[in-house]
Structure formats: structure tokens, C-alpha cells
């Protein structure tokens, strides 16, 4: 007889893992399904300095702690890619490439993925000079020249990491102000091998066997920037935001025009019994700590829902 889980959590980033911790403490049968590695995008950050209680910790080390906590509490984890989730009568069937799983509720915690530039050469040189993860690929560019494109924390922290490896780092941004933390910007300004290239948009990536140059054009966002320029490079790192990983769920829950799952701070979706947590939810702030908060909130919402179906338990906050 096929096992019926109380909840299946799709995605084992900080939101999904936190939800698993809370739900296991409430005695729920929990299955976590993850297509890649536990931890989500934060594992690509070599230094996390805004997590409460940690002055400085790597993304890998932080997520390993949370993963171990969830597993020790009894959460079941399987590495299978979820294709879609179907509602059948009073249960949900989560379909992966390998199996079908049944549950009474579902939490979608699929996160988001790196946004692409969408310019000529980007796809051609992916893996041959174009990267979306500084900590993953930075070591390949020791004593070489690279560009980091973006103005948020991921771009700033990535540029800071690269500055200790590469000979030269260009930080390219559309504006003359950054969205990321001012303290990180100041650290970058003190790096002698970091050059700010502000007011420019990426036009084209060129090369042969690998990346050779990045062509930039004025973004129109900064006065006085009028000339096109070309940077001679060995690598281009892209960190210009994220797009939600919600493909396949549009028939299950309501999505907004950008593909994010519509839900308020209660993490309740348009489909009864389906909840959402983390960066794939409509929200104004997407940070590690808010994803964790979503995980706890979604877990509490699941618990209330299951209680209303006749099961009496409570989450120990």
C-alpha cells in the first residue's frame, strides 16, 4: 500500500528545510523532494553575514546545519525532480521523473533561478567563460580578468569573492547606485583590483573557444555615459536577479504575471491544501531570513489545516 504523507515539501532550500523542521516537531510525516542539492542558491555564497546569530558563515555550512537538523528530526529526503502536482479528491499526487507520491497537503518551496542577460554570446559561452556562480567557478579565473554584472547583494558579494582570486574585476551595473548592502560596496571600493563600470548595459559577449570580450552600451540610467565600450575579459559572471521556479504549477495554483505563486504572509495559495514558502512566493523582500520565516509560517498553516481535517496536533514554536 502506498504511503500517505501528511505533507510533501517541494524544494529543500532554507524555506523547505525550515518547514520540515517545524512539521517534524509537530509529529507530521514529511517528505522533502529536491531536484539538485539541499540548500538552494545560498550554498553558492562563500560568506553569509546577515543570518542572526552568525557573524560570518558560508552558505554551505549554514545549510548543512539546517539539513542535518531536519533529517535528525525524521524528515525524509529524496532527490527527484518534480514534474507537477495534481489534486485528486482529498489528496495530492506529486509526480517526479521516477515516482508518484501521495500526501494530504503540499508546500511549494521551489525558490528561484538566475535571470539570464538574453544577449548574443551568453548561451554560446555558458560554461566557457559565462557563469552564474562566483563561488562555484571563481577558482578557474585565478590571476585573470573578469566582469561581474549586477547591483544586488549576490553581485556585490560575488565581486568581493572574485577580487581575492582574479587579477582584475569589473563591476558592471545599469545605475550609479547599488541595491545591495552599502557595507559591501565600501569593501569593494577599497579593493585596488576592482573597477566600477556604472551606467552600462551588456550588449554582446564575444570570443573563440572561450570568452574574450564583453561589449557594453550606455544604459540611459546615468547622465554623462554616452560611449559604447568593450572590455577584454576571460570570464563574465552574471547576477542580475532571479526568476521563480514555478513551471508546471500554473494549473494548480494562481501565479502572478511574473510567475510567482500568489499568496500573502500566511503562505496560503489559491488551492486548498497547497501552501507556498520562500522566494517563489509573491513578496517584497526575498532574503534568507524571510524564506526561513515563510517555512515556519507555511508549516503552521499546514498544521492548522490538518487539525481542521480531524487531526489534533500543535507546532512547538
Order of alpha helices (4+ residues) and beta strands (2+ residues): beta-alpha-beta-alpha-beta-beta-beta-beta-beta-beta-alpha-beta-alpha-beta-alpha-beta-beta-beta-beta-beta-beta-beta-alpha
